[in-house]
Amino acid sequence: MKFELKVLKGSEKIGLIALDAMDAADARLQARNQGYTVLSARPTGSLATRITSGRSNFPLVLFSQELLSLLTAGLSLIEALEALAEKERHADIKKVYDGIVARLYEGQTFSSALNELPGIFPPLYIATVRASEKTGGMTEALARFVTYQLQLDLVRKKIVSASIYPALLLGVGGLVVVFLMGYVVPKFSAVYEGSNTELPWMSSLLLQWGTLLEAHGMTMLLLLLSVVALVAYTLTRPSVRERLLLQLWRIPALGERMHIYQLARFYRTLAMLLKGGTPIVNALGMVSGLLQPSLRACLEQATTSIREGNSISHAMERNELTTPVALRMLRVGERTGNMGEMMERIAAFYDEEMARWVEWFTKLFEPILMALIGVVIGAIVILMYMPVFDLAGNIQ
């Protein structure tokens, strides 16, 4: 498929190049290998260029569920897609349906029509549909994808739910500290400024901060907002995120959990592809994007080993893409010939292990975080009132 990329090479001006690639990520990789800095990439196929908006908002799971229901009810593929297009009120999504139907009437296969929309339909989805076209099991393929996506979303929701309360604690605690340091401390500084009492060193330091903030509050607020904006912008850069993720991987306990989480997604996706009839070597190439860079190199070595005739369990073990329990399950899958089912069980095992760790970490982290926030707020309040306590002691 053709992709048009806006690129920059060295100190030259920004230019456009065209490349043939499987998807946008592949096109970006090819351009980087040629020495270009990629600014943007978009498909140049006829259907893809007409549908340029709403890509990220396309409800892929809902689309699959509705299409599965209509196909199960006995409608043909074209009838089902036309029915979905007729009931759709969102103009951008309706363009997607109309474009796919038009390609089907032209004689293209369903997977070929989806392949012209790589920004909407991921390669895994297209591969699943393409494999089902060879076996005639479209409904089974859609059902597998829906189940797969819902299971991934369930794990993601567990992690997000576990992080909501700590995030609220940090947010509320941070607002309280900002209020104390930005409003209350400057007021106390003004009260103590006219007194000739000798203040404790820590209290004096805190009140000097309050005086500085009262005199240059707007300047410091603008500086703070600038720093926050700069940090937010920096975190949006892919290279920065990759380096940050690499540092997180080096933290022993956290890196191990992140490794387990990626292996769970890896085996679940691989299981879906194998159940759909995709050959193991092709499936391994499709799921490489789910892994972080160091594991992708391990996967490439494992793929080469499998291509040379070694067993899947041996290749995964040699390249650190499994655990002792998962390795035994892979060997059982090889003996029984039901590798797809066994990989799905491995993913479920990893998901349960991840859920237990998240629950344990949350129960441990929340009280520690509450205690830390309480200590910070309490220390600020005590330092503000310490001169009052000293004054009361002198009066007595």
N, C-alpha and C positions, 0 to 999 in steps of 0.2 A: 504494500500500500504506500502511496506517495505522501510525504510529509514536507511541509514548507517550514523552515526554521529561520528565525532571525538570530544572527550570530555576530560575534566580534572576535577577531583574531589579532592578538598582539595589540599594537597601537593603531591598527587600521580602522577605517570607518565601519559602522554597522552595515551588514549586508544580509541578503537572503540566499539560502541554498535549498535545494530539493534533494531528498533522500528517499529510497525505498526501505521500509522497515515494517516490522510486525505491529508495533504500536509506538506511541509517543516516547515512552521510556527508551525503547530500542533506538529510535531516531536520535534522541539526545546523546545516548551512549556512543553511537557511531560518529556524531559530530565532535564530541569531546576527544575521541580517539584520533581525529584528524587535526586536533590542535585548536578547535574553536571553543569559545565561551558562548553557551547557548542562552539566549535571552527569552525566547518563546518558541513553541512548536505547535503546529496545527495541521490536521489532515487536509489534503487538497482534493479528495474524492468528491464527486458531484453531490452525493447525498450529504456527506459530512460538511461540506461548505455551506449547504443551504440551512443546515440545522446547527447554529453556532451558539445558541443560548440555552440555558436551563440544564446543562449537562450534569452538574453536581446535584441538581434537585430532582433528577429522574428517580422515581420510586421503583428501583429494580426488584426488590423483594415483593412489593405489592403487585407489580406487573406480573411476576412469575406466579404468584398465588392466584390471581384472577385468570391468567391464561390457563393455568392447570385446571381450575374449576370448569372453565368453558370446554376445554378439550375432553375432560372426564365426562362432561354432560353429552358429548357426542358431536360437537361442532368441529368442522375442519379447521385447520390452522388459519387459513385466510378469513373464514367466517368469524373466528374468535377474535382476530386482530381488528377486523372491521367493526365488530361489536364494541371492542374497547375504545376504538377511535370515535365512534358515535357518542358514547357516553362521557368522553373526556371533555372537560371544560377549559383546561389549561392549554393555551395555544401552543406553547413550545412542546409539551408532551404529545399533543395531537399531531404535530409535525413529525415526530418520531414514528408514531403508529402509521401515519399516511405514507411516509417514506419507505417503511418496511413492506407495507402492502403493495406499493408500486413496484418494488423490486421483485416481490414474489410473483406478481402478474407478468413480469418480464421473463420469468423462468428461472430466476436465481433461487438457490436454496436459502433456507431460513438463516443458517449460519453465515452464508456469504453476505446477506443483507445486514446482519448484526455486525459483521466485520468492518463495514463501512462507517461504523459509529464507535470507534475505540474509546472515545471520551465518555460514552454512556455504558456500553457493555464491555466488561473487562475480559481479558483473554481467557480466564478460567471459565467464564460463562459461555463464551463462544466455543471453546473446546468441548464443553459438556454437551452443547447442542449439536455440534458437528459429529461427535461420537454417537449420539442418539439417532441421528439421521441414518447411520449405517446399520443400526440394529432395529430401528423402528420403535424404540422405546422413549418417545418424547415425553410422555407424562411421567414416567419413572425418573427421567433425567431432571425434569423441573421439580419433582417432589424431592429428589436428593439435594438439589441446590437450595431449595427453600429451607429444608431441615438443616443443611450445613450453615446457611447464613444466620438462621435463628439461634443455633448453638453458639456461633461466634459472638453474636450480639449479646447472648446471655452471659457469657464470660466477661465481655467488656462492661456490661451493665453492673455486674457484681463488683468489679474493680472501681468503677465510677461511684457506685453507691457507697462503697467503703471509704472513699476519699472525700465525700461531701461534708461529713461532720468535722473532720480535721480542717478542711478548708474554711468552713464557717468559723471555727474557733480561731484560726489564724486571722481571718478577716475582721472579726469582732474585736479580738485582742489588739490587732494593729490599729484599728480605729480609736480604741480607748487610749492607747499609748500616744497616738497623734493628737488627740484632743487634750490630753494632759500636758504634753510637751509644747503644743502650739497655742493653747489658750490658758490653761490653769497656771502653769509654771510662770509665764510672763506676768500674770496678775500678782503672784506671790513675789516676784522679783521687784515689782513696783512698791509693794508694801514694805519689804525689807530694805529697800534702797536708802530710805531716809534714816533708818536706825543705825546706831553706832555699835550695835552688838557684834561680837566676833562670831562668825558662823563656822560650823564644821566644814572641813575641806570639801567633802563630797557635796554637801548642800550648797556651798559657795560656787562650786563648779556647775551644778545644775542651774542655779539661779543666774549665773553669768550667761548660760545658754538661753535662758528665758529673756534676759535683757537684749541679747543679740537678735533673737527672733522677733522681739517687739520692735526693734529699730529697723530691721531689714526683712521683715516678714514676707513682703511681696516678692522681693528678689529671690529669697530662699525657696518660696513656693514655685516660682518659675523654674528655678534650677532643679528642684525635685521633679517637676513634671517633665523637664527636658531629659533628665536621667532615666525616668521611667519609659519615656517614648523611645529613647535610644536603646535601652535594654529590650523592649518589645520588638523593635525593628531588627535588632541583632538576632533575636531568637527566631525570626521568620526566615533567616538565611539558611538554606539547606546545609551548607558546609559547617556552619556553627552548630546546627542541631546534630549533625553527624559526630562532630567532635565531642559535644556534650554527652551524647548517647554512649560514645566510646568510653568516656570517663565513668559514666554510671555502670557500664559493664565491668569495669575494673574493681568496683566495690564488691567484696566477696559474697556476702549474703544476697544483696540486691541483684548482682550480676547472675547468680545462679538461678534466681526466680525468673529473671527476664529470659534466661536461656530456656527454662521449662516452658514459659509462656509461648515463646516462638516455636519450640518443638511441637507443642499442642496444636497450634495453627498449621504447622507444616504437615503433620501426620493426618489431621482432619481433612485438609485440602487434597492431599495425596490419596486418601481413601476415597473421596468423592470421585476423583478422576479415574482411579483404577476400577471402581464399581461401574463407571460409565463406559468402560472398554478402552480407555486411553492406555497405550503401552507405557511401561514403567519409565523408560528413558525419556520419552516425550513429556510425561507427567512431571518428572524431576526438573526438567527445563522450565516448565510453566510455573512451578512453585518457588523458584529461586528468589523471586522478588519479595517473598514474605520474610526472608531471613536477612539479618544484618550482615554487613560486608564480610566479616571474618568467617561467618558460617556459610556464606555463599561460596567462598573458596573451598571450604570443606565439602560442600555439596557437589561442586564441579569435580573434585577428586573422586567422590563416591560414585558419581555418574560414570566417570571414565572406568572405574573398577567394575561396575555392573556391566558396562558395554563390553569389557574384556572377558566376561563370563563368570565373574565372582558372584556369590550370592548376595542378596540385598542385606541380610543381617550382617554378613562379614564386612561389606562396604560401609554400612552405617556405623558399625563398631570401630573400624579403623579410623574413621574421620570424625569421631566424637559427635555423631548425630543421633545418639540414643543413650539410654540409661540401662543399668543391669536388668531391671524388670522389663523394660520395653524390648531389650534384646532377646530375652527369653520368649516374649510374645511374638516377635518377628520370626523366630525359628519355628514356633508352632504354626504360624501362618504359612511358612514355606513348606512345612510337612503336609499340611492339610490342603494347600492350594487356594486358600481363602485369604489372600493377603489384604485385600481391600477391607474386609470386615475386621481383621485383626488390627489394622492401622487405625480404624475408627475406635476400637476399644483402647488402643494406646492413647489416643487423643483424649478420650473420656477419663482415663486414669490420670493423665497430666492435668486435666481441668479440675478434677477433684482435689488433687494435691495442691494446685494453685489456690483453689477456694479455701482450703484449710489454712494455708499460709496467710492469705489476706485477712481471714477472720482473726487469726492469732496476732498478726501484726497490728491490726486495728485495735484490738483489746489492750495491747501493750502500749501503743503509741498515743492513744487519746488521753489517758490519765497523765502521761509524761508531758504532753503538750499543754494540758490544762495547768499542771503544776508550774511549768516554765513561764507561761503567760501570767499566772498569779504572782510569781516571784518578781517579774519585771515590773508589773503595775504596783505591787506592794512596795518595792524598793523606791519607786518614784514618789509615791505618797509619803513614805516615811522620811525621805530626804527633804521633802517640802515642809513637813511639819516638825522636823527636828529642832529648828531654831525656836519654835513656839514652846517645845518641851523644855529647852534650855532656859528660856525666859521665865517660864513658870517655876522652874527650880530655883532661879535666882531670887524671885519674889518671895518664895517660901523661906 
